[in-house]
């Protein structure tokens, strides 16, 4: 059941030579712990851990704030979107819905699921179109705000975004960038960076009211 079909079900003979055996050993002292973690003292270690947790908390708060800002801004949007953009976006959404349902399904069960998805095609298409229209309205509004606020994207920001993407896709950043350029998808990266910048800009300038749940 190997994922690479060319290798699935085949037998391979190989030899292994053990070069080294590693195992965990308990740390005997605070000094040894600090040495392994390259800090001078326990106080420095505590300070480092505290800063790490504070940074994670700040990032979590920032993400929640950005999500809330977009939700509020786009809550009642209903303007029509360009048909060609809606068609392309609907196709992408439909593929995402189908891929999500196919995730983790065994090969022997895929044919059966594909038949079931064909029967649900109309409902899936309706869901995909609704999602696509919502995302497009959000995008067009945020892009308009970016234009109003003169928020621009520079090459360095795109390269940094591609570098982050490369960890996920398993390519070297320069290889991934070339693929994106060759397939015409580089503009999508610029759009993603722009929308992130606009969202952060709005969140940073938003008046926040804290309420108890």
Protein Blocks (a to p, Z undefined) as FASTA:
>chain_A
ZZblmlgopacddddddfbdcdddddfbfklmmmmnopabfklmmmmmmmmmmmmmmmmm
mmmmmmmmmmmmmmmgcbdcdfklmmmmmmmmmmmmmmmmmgopafklmmmmmmmmmmmm
mmmmmmmmmmmmmmmmmmmmmmmmmmmnopacdfklmmmmmmmmmmmnopafklmmmmmm
mnopmmmmmmmmmmmmmmmmmmmmpccddddZZ
